[in-house]
Amino acid sequence: MEKVLNRRNFISKSLLAGSALCALDIRALADLALPGRMRFGLVTYQWGRDWDLPTLIKNCEEADYQGVELRTGHAHKVEAGLTPRERAEVRKRFAASSVKCVGYGSNFEYHSPDPAELRKNIEQTKEYIKLCHDIGATGIKVKPNDIPEGVPREKTLEQIGRSLNEVGQFAMDWGQAVRVEVHGNHTQELPNMAAIFGHVTEPSVRICWNCNEQDLLPPGLQGNFNLVRKWIGDTVHVRELNDAGYPYRELFGILSGIDYRGWILLEARTETSDLVAAMKEQAVFFRELTGRKK
């Protein structure tokens, strides 16, 4: 299979936007190049998990969601086992709609002290990076998930960072980003994320802000954001935007302050009988927070 960009071309075509967004292809980002334009989309974590792909795209269009991050293991069944023809069909479905396939939400992790388990996660990440390319996505979401007991903290953090470099190098050859979700036992604490990224050298590897309660630990939201600001990528995961437990208005102010032009992706956690209506309601909150009428 021919790769879209080789490593050298990838680097020559990359840019770092004012938001510290790691851009993969100038043409692919042209529609994001409007000042202050954040885009709203869905993570199929809870909402959308039971929809096949045509239904998912249709409902996102109806709710005016511009993109979607496909979660692994869900009813849309977009997985690495798809044939080339099936991958092309997924790509065509998105291309024929107003919904962008932002990326793929995997569960790959790199903290295990077992070398065989670590290698398995790295190699499977590479297979799903190929899938992302084939279906027209722009990146894969991965996550640190723990700091195992009995292993020095710095050793684990360095291992995660070095593993991200390996998958990041591979991703560049396929024109993809590696989006590292702020996630996991201890690893979702921003000082630990900063320590991981102290070992990351690949420009394709960026942080996906995840709106965790740990963001509010001292020195507070702004201080914790500043710890990792230079590595923030083009995706931010949010929960329901009317949840008073997280200072979304402050977060959106911080994002506006760095001229963030990436995706705000709703990773909702509540259960509701009318998902499309609930999605529309969240889109209203997004527009209110961004000062946008439509």
N, C-alpha and C positions, 0 to 999 in steps of 0.2 A: 504494500500500500504506500502510495507516494505521500510524503509528509508535506504539509502546507508551507512551513518555513524551516530552513535549516538554522542551526544555532547562530551563525554569523548574521544571517538576514534578520533573525528575530531581534537580536540586539540592536542592529542598525535601524530597525523600524520602531523600536520601543521608545517610550517617552515617559517622563514622570510629570504628571499634571500637578497643579498647585495643591490639589487635595492629597498628594502623595499616592495617587492612583497609579498602579503599575499597568501601563497600557500595552496591549499585545499587538495591536495592529491599528494604525492611524485611521484607516478606512472603517474598521469595525467600530471605532469610537466616535466617528463623525457626528452621529446623531446624539451623542452625549455632550457635545462641545458647546452647549449653551450655558451662559453664566448662571450659576445657582440652580441648575436643573438636576434634581434628584429624581430617580425613577422608582416606581412602586411595583412590587411583585410579591409572589407567594412562594413560601417553602412548603412542600407537601409533607409536613411533619405529622400534623393531625388533620387539618383542613385539606381535603383533596386526596387523602390517602386511599380512599375507596373508589376513586374515579379512574376509569380507563383514559387513555391519552386523548381521544377525541372529546370526551366529556370534560376533561380537565381544561383543555384549550378553549372550548366553547364557554365554560363558566368563567374563566379568567377574562375572556373578551366581554362577556356580559357585565362583569363587575368592574371593567375598565382597569384591569391589572395588566401592566405592560410586559411582565416577564414572569418566569417561574424557575425555581431551582427544584429539580426532580429528586425526590428522596428514594434511596435504594429500598428494595423489598416491598414496594407498594403496588397498588393495582394497575398503575400505568405500565408496569413491567418493562421498563427501559433498563436493560441490564447488559453486561458484557457478552452474554450468550446470544445476543441478536446476530443474525446473519448480515452480510453486507447489504443485501436487498432490504431487510427489515430496518437497518440503520438509515438507509437512504429514505425509506418511507417516513420515519420519524422526522428526519430533517425537512422533508417536503411538507409535512403537516404544519410544522412551525413556520416555514417560509410562506405558506399560503394564508397565514393568520396574522393578526396584529400582536401576537404574543411572542416574545423572544425566549429562547431556551437559554437562560442565564448560565446555568451550570448543573452540575450533578452533586448531590449531597451524599457522600459516602460515609462509612464508619471506620475508615482505615486510620490506624494509630501506630505510634512508633516508640512507645515507652517500654515495651516488654524486655526484660533481661534475658529472655530465651532467644538466642540468635536465629533459630529456625522460625520462630513466630514473627520476629522482626522482619526477616527476609520475606516471609509470606505476605505481610502487609505491604511492603515496598513493591513487590512484583505485581500484586493485585492492583495497587494504585496505578501502575503503569498501564495495565490492561484497560482500566476505566478512563485513563487519560486518552487512550486511543478512541474509546467510545465517545467521549466528549467531543473530540474532533469530528468524528463521523456523523454525529447528530446535529452539528452546528452550534454546540455550546461553546463557551469561552473559558471554562475552568472547572476544576473539581474542588469540592470542599472536603478537607480532611480535618483531623483534630488530635491534639494531645489529650490523653484521657486519664493520666494518673502519674504519680511518682511512687513506684513500688517501695514497700517497706524493705529495709535491709540493703538498699542500694543508695549510695551517696546521691543526694539531690542533684548536685552539679553534674555528676556523671550521666544521670538520666536526661537532664535538660540539654546537655551537649549531644547526647545520642539522638534526641528528637531533632535538634537543629541540623545535625549532619545528615540524618535521613531525609529531612526536607530538602536539603541541597541535592541529594541524589534524584529524588522525584522531580525537583524543580528543573534540573538540567534536562531530564527526559521531557518534561512538559514543554519546555521552550522549543524543542524540535517539532512539537506537534501544535504550536501556536496556542498553548493553553496556559492559564494561570493555576497556581496552587493556592487555594484560599484556606488558611488555617484558622478554624473557628476557636474562639476563646472558650475553652471547654475543659471539663474534667476535674477530678479530685486534686486539688492544689494547683493544677496547671491553669485553672481559670482565674487564678489570682494574677493581676497584671504584672507585678514584679517578676513572677516566674515566666510569663510570656515574653517579657523583655529579655530575660536571661536566655531563653530559647533562641530568640531572634538575634542575640549577640553572636550566635554561631552560624546564622544564615547568611550566605553570600550571594544566593541566586536571586536576580531581580524578579523572576516570575513568582516567587513565594511571598505572599502578603497575608496580613491579618484580616480576618473577618470578625468585626466587633459583634458581640453576642448579647449585650444588655443583660448581664448577670447581676445579682445582688452584690457580688464581690467588687463590682465597679465602684460601689459607694463607700468602701472601706477607706480609712485615711490613706492618702490625702484628699479623698473625694473624687467625684466624677471627672472634673477637669484635670486634676493632678494625675489620676490614673490614665486618663486618655493621653496626656502628654508623655507618659512613659513609653507609649508605643506608637505615638502619632506618626513617626516617619515610616512606619511599616504598614499603616492602614491601607487596605486595598480598595477594591471597587464593590464590596458587598458589606452590608450591615444587616444583621438579623435583629428583628424586634419582636416583642410579644404584642398583645392587644394594646393599641396605642392609647386607649382610655383607661389603662391600668394605672391607678394612682401610686402603686408601689415602686414605680421607676420614673425618674424625672425626664420624661421624653422631651418636654419643651426645652429643658436645658441641653439635652443631647443634640437636638436639632439646631439649637443656637450654636453649639460647638462645631457641628458639621458645616453649617453655613459660614462660620468664621474661617474655615479652612478651604472654602469654595469646593466642598465635596460634590462631585458630579456622578457618583455611582448609584448603586441599587440599594433601596431600602426594602428588605424582604421580610414579609410577615410570616413568622413561625408561631402561629397561634396555638394555644394550649387548651382552650375551653371547648366544651361540647355544646353544639347547637343544632336545632332541628332544621334550620334553614341556612345552609352554609353560604349560598350566594347572597342572600340578604345581609348576612353578617359581614361578608367580604365588602359589600358596597358600603356598609356603615364604617368599616375601617378605612376605606378609601376616602371617605369624607373627613375623618380625623387626620389622615395624611395631608390632604389638601389644606386643612386648617393650620397644621403645624408648619407647612411650607409657605403659607400665604398665597396659595394658588386657588383660583376659582375652578379650574378644570385641568 
